[in-house]
Amino acid sequence: MRSDPTSRETARLTVHPALDGLEMLAATYLDHAYALHTHPTYVFGVVTEGVERFRVGRTDNLATPGSILAVNPEEPHDGEKGCDDGWSYRTCYPSVALMREVADELGLRDVPLFRSAVLPAPDLAAAFAVAHAMAAHGGDGLDDTESPMLMVLAAIVRRFGDRSRGRPADRPVDHSGARRRLALYDALIAEDLAASFPLARLADAGEVTRFQVIRDFKHMAGMTPGQYVRDRRVRRACDLIGTGLPLVAVASEAGFADQSHLTRAFKTVKGVTPAAYRLAIAG
């Protein structure tokens, strides 16, 4: 007896509140077919295996690994397998408001539109897949889950967005005030290492945009905001481990969700577990 192909299909939908409720789907479809439909949002996706055949308006398209599929808001489209083995893909649905934030960052007068539904860009497709996976998992308070997705969306718009809707401004790099703002960010983070630090919270503190927050950390600290928070938490953990505090208490005091989160993050920075670090400094 042959197994039902649909039993081998998978689909996982997640939502990222800090990215204006961004919905993200990771799926493998063998025989599933989308009916013709629309979204009030944009649609961006990358096929990681197989081929997806989809129609946008009156145009038939094939999306293969290494390309990005792009659908503008309210454009009718469908989707089905483009080869016998179906397809696996990661896709997301950015709101118009989120894309307007991207357009503002690039100096565009209006939100972008995309004339082609398939964008050939292996480098951006790979970056999108990584950013999607990070954002979909939501992180554990240590990882950047906003920055990579915002930056890859900006890169897609910069390379493929319809420039007739407003030429991007030649925005000079302005690092004035970055040192002062980093001090504000650092104080906010140090005040409560266990807190969540979405880019919007840091942006409010510095009275800048989320993109400026990313640039500030890159220029002044050489890190993403998420890497910076993790670094500060691990530093605090090192100080606490030296006091002899139990590791479960160290995790809590340093802002980690639990001891396992502490161990994973600590090893990526120090190369050893917190327990091994304690033994070393005690010896």
C-alpha positions as CSV (number, residue, x, y, z in Angstrom):
1,M,0.0,0.0,0.0
2,R,1.4,3.4,-1.0
3,S,1.5,6.1,1.7
4,D,-0.6,9.2,1.3
5,P,1.7,11.9,-0.2
6,T,-0.1,14.6,1.8
7,S,0.9,12.9,5.0
8,R,4.5,13.9,4.2
9,E,3.6,17.5,3.8
10,T,4.6,19.9,6.5
11,A,3.7,23.5,7.2
12,R,4.6,25.8,10.1
13,L,3.3,29.3,10.5
14,T,4.8,31.7,13.0
15,V,4.3,35.4,13.7
16,H,6.9,38.0,14.7
17,P,5.2,40.7,16.8
18,A,8.1,43.1,16.6
19,L,8.1,43.1,12.8
20,D,4.5,44.5,12.6
21,G,3.0,41.0,13.1
22,L,5.0,39.5,10.3
23,E,3.6,36.1,9.3
24,M,6.2,33.5,8.2
25,L,5.5,30.1,6.7
26,A,8.0,27.2,6.3
27,A,6.4,24.4,4.3
28,T,7.0,21.4,2.2
29,Y,4.2,20.6,-0.3
30,L,3.9,17.5,-2.5
31,D,0.4,17.8,-3.9
32,H,-1.0,20.9,-2.2
33,A,-2.2,23.6,-4.5
34,Y,-3.2,27.2,-3.6
35,A,-6.4,28.6,-5.1
36,L,-6.2,32.0,-6.8
37,H,-6.2,34.5,-4.0
38,T,-4.8,37.9,-2.8
39,H,-3.2,39.3,0.3
40,P,-3.3,42.9,1.7
41,T,0.4,42.4,2.4
42,Y,3.5,41.8,0.2
43,V,4.7,38.2,-0.3
44,F,8.3,37.3,-0.4
45,G,9.7,33.7,-0.4
46,V,12.5,31.4,-1.5
47,V,12.2,27.9,-2.7
48,T,14.8,25.7,-0.9
49,E,14.0,22.4,-2.7
50,G,12.1,21.5,-5.8
51,V,10.1,23.9,-7.9
52,E,7.0,26.0,-7.4
53,R,4.8,27.0,-10.3
54,F,2.6,30.0,-9.6
55,R,0.6,32.5,-11.5
56,V,0.5,36.2,-10.8
57,G,-2.1,38.0,-12.8
58,R,-1.8,36.5,-16.2
59,T,1.8,35.5,-16.0
60,D,2.9,31.9,-15.2
61,N,6.2,31.6,-13.2
62,L,8.5,29.0,-12.0
63,A,10.4,29.6,-8.7
64,T,13.5,27.5,-8.2
65,P,16.2,27.5,-5.5
66,G,18.3,30.7,-5.8
67,S,15.5,32.9,-6.7
68,I,13.1,35.1,-4.7
69,L,9.4,35.1,-5.4
70,A,7.7,38.5,-5.0
71,V,4.0,39.4,-5.0
72,N,2.7,42.9,-4.6
73,P,-0.3,43.6,-2.3
74,E,-3.7,42.7,-3.7
75,E,-2.2,40.9,-6.7
76,P,-4.1,37.7,-7.5
77,H,-1.9,34.6,-7.4
78,D,-2.0,30.9,-6.9
79,G,0.7,28.1,-6.4
80,E,1.3,24.5,-7.1
81,K,4.2,22.0,-7.6
82,G,6.4,22.6,-10.6
83,C,8.0,19.2,-10.5
84,D,7.0,15.7,-9.4
85,D,8.7,16.1,-6.0
86,G,6.8,19.2,-5.1
87,W,8.6,22.1,-3.3
88,S,9.9,23.3,0.0
89,Y,9.9,27.0,0.7
90,R,10.1,29.8,3.2
91,T,7.8,32.8,2.7
92,C,6.7,35.8,4.6
93,Y,4.0,38.5,4.3
94,P,5.3,42.0,5.2
95,S,2.7,44.6,5.9
96,V,2.6,47.7,3.8
97,A,3.5,49.7,6.9
98,L,6.7,47.6,7.4
99,M,7.6,48.1,3.7
100,R,7.0,51.8,4.1
101,E,9.6,51.8,6.9
102,V,12.0,50.1,4.5
103,A,11.2,52.6,1.8
104,D,11.8,55.5,4.1
105,E,15.2,54.1,5.0
106,L,16.1,53.9,1.3
107,G,14.8,57.4,0.6
108,L,12.0,56.3,-1.6
109,R,8.9,58.5,-1.9
110,D,6.5,55.6,-1.8
111,V,6.4,51.9,-1.0
112,P,8.0,49.8,-3.8
113,L,6.4,47.6,-6.4
114,F,7.9,44.6,-8.1
115,R,7.5,44.2,-11.9
116,S,8.7,40.6,-11.9
117,A,7.4,37.8,-9.7
118,V,10.7,35.9,-9.8
119,L,13.9,37.7,-8.8
120,P,17.1,36.0,-9.7
121,A,19.4,36.6,-6.7
122,P,21.1,33.5,-5.2
123,D,22.9,35.7,-2.6
124,L,19.7,37.4,-1.4
125,A,17.8,34.1,-1.5
126,A,20.4,32.6,0.8
127,A,20.3,35.6,3.1
128,F,16.5,35.5,3.1
129,A,16.4,31.9,4.1
130,V,18.7,32.5,7.1
131,A,16.9,35.6,8.2
132,H,13.5,33.8,7.9
133,A,14.7,30.9,10.0
134,M,16.1,33.2,12.7
135,A,12.9,35.3,12.8
136,A,10.6,32.2,12.7
137,H,12.3,30.7,15.7
138,G,11.9,33.9,17.6
139,G,15.3,33.5,19.3
140,D,15.8,32.9,23.0
141,G,16.5,36.5,23.9
142,L,20.0,36.1,22.6
143,D,19.7,36.2,18.9
144,D,18.9,39.0,16.5
145,T,15.5,38.2,15.0
146,E,14.6,41.6,13.6
147,S,17.8,43.0,12.1
148,P,18.5,40.2,9.5
149,M,15.0,40.3,8.1
150,L,14.8,44.1,7.9
151,M,18.2,44.2,6.2
152,V,17.3,41.5,3.6
153,L,14.0,43.2,2.8
154,A,15.9,46.5,2.3
155,A,18.4,44.7,0.0
156,I,15.5,43.2,-2.1
157,V,13.9,46.6,-2.5
158,R,17.2,48.3,-3.3
159,R,18.0,45.8,-6.0
160,F,14.6,45.0,-7.5
161,G,12.0,47.6,-6.3
162,D,10.4,49.8,-9.0
163,R,12.5,53.0,-8.8
164,S,10.0,54.9,-10.9
165,R,8.1,55.4,-7.7
166,G,10.9,57.5,-6.3
167,R,14.6,57.5,-6.7
168,P,16.5,56.4,-3.6
169,A,18.3,59.3,-2.0
170,D,22.1,59.3,-1.8
171,R,22.0,59.2,1.9
172,P,25.4,59.9,3.4
173,V,26.6,57.8,6.3
174,D,26.1,60.0,9.4
175,H,27.7,58.6,12.6
176,S,27.1,61.8,14.5
177,G,25.5,61.0,17.8
178,A,26.2,57.3,17.5
179,R,28.5,57.3,20.5
180,R,26.0,59.1,22.6
181,R,23.2,56.8,21.5
182,L,25.2,53.6,22.1
183,A,25.7,54.8,25.7
184,L,21.9,55.2,26.0
185,Y,21.4,51.7,24.6
186,D,24.0,50.2,26.9
187,A,22.5,51.8,30.0
188,L,19.1,50.5,29.0
189,I,20.4,47.0,28.5
190,A,22.5,47.0,31.7
191,E,19.4,48.2,33.7
192,D,17.7,44.9,33.1
193,L,19.6,42.2,31.3
194,A,16.6,39.8,31.4
195,A,14.4,42.2,29.5
196,S,13.5,41.9,25.9
197,F,15.2,44.5,23.6
198,P,13.3,44.8,20.3
199,L,14.7,47.3,17.9
200,A,11.7,49.6,18.5
201,R,12.5,49.9,22.2
202,L,16.1,50.9,21.5
203,A,15.0,53.2,18.7
204,D,12.6,55.0,21.1
205,A,15.5,55.4,23.6
206,G,17.7,57.0,20.9
207,E,14.9,58.8,19.1
208,V,16.0,57.3,15.8
209,T,14.7,54.6,13.4
210,R,15.3,50.9,13.8
211,F,17.6,51.0,10.8
212,Q,19.7,53.7,12.6
213,V,19.9,51.5,15.7
214,I,21.4,48.7,13.5
215,R,23.9,51.2,12.0
216,D,24.8,52.6,15.4
217,F,25.7,49.1,16.8
218,K,27.6,48.2,13.6
219,H,29.7,51.4,13.6
220,M,30.3,51.8,17.3
221,A,30.4,48.2,18.6
222,G,31.0,46.1,15.5
223,M,28.1,43.9,16.4
224,T,24.4,43.6,15.8
225,P,22.1,44.6,18.6
226,G,21.3,41.0,19.5
227,Q,25.0,40.1,19.6
228,Y,25.7,43.0,21.8
229,V,23.0,42.0,24.3
230,R,24.3,38.4,24.4
231,D,27.8,39.7,24.9
232,R,26.7,41.8,27.9
233,R,24.8,38.8,29.4
234,V,27.8,36.5,29.0
235,R,30.1,39.2,30.6
236,R,27.8,39.4,33.6
237,A,27.7,35.6,33.9
238,C,31.5,35.5,34.0
239,D,31.5,38.0,36.9
240,L,28.9,36.0,38.8
241,I,30.5,32.6,38.2
242,G,33.6,34.0,39.9
243,T,31.5,34.7,43.1
244,G,30.6,31.0,43.5
245,L,26.9,31.6,42.9
246,P,25.1,28.5,41.7
247,L,24.8,28.3,37.9
248,V,21.0,28.3,37.9
249,A,21.2,31.6,39.8
250,V,23.9,32.9,37.5
251,A,21.6,32.3,34.5
252,S,18.8,34.2,36.1
253,E,20.9,37.1,37.3
254,A,22.6,37.5,33.9
255,G,19.4,37.6,32.0
256,F,19.1,34.1,30.6
257,A,15.9,32.2,30.5
258,D,17.4,29.2,32.2
259,Q,20.7,27.4,32.7
260,S,20.6,25.6,29.4
261,H,20.3,29.0,27.6
262,L,23.2,30.2,29.6
263,T,25.3,27.2,28.7
264,R,24.6,27.5,24.9
265,A,25.4,31.2,24.8
266,F,28.3,31.0,27.1
267,K,30.0,28.3,25.1
268,T,29.6,30.2,21.8
269,V,31.6,33.1,23.4
270,K,34.0,31.5,25.8
271,G,34.5,28.1,24.1
272,V,33.8,26.1,27.3
273,T,30.7,25.5,29.4
274,P,30.1,27.7,32.5
275,A,30.9,24.7,34.7
276,A,34.3,24.2,33.0
277,Y,34.9,27.9,33.3
278,R,34.3,27.8,37.0
279,L,36.7,24.9,37.5
280,A,39.4,26.7,35.5
281,I,39.2,30.0,37.4
282,A,38.9,28.2,40.7
283,G,42.1,26.2,39.9
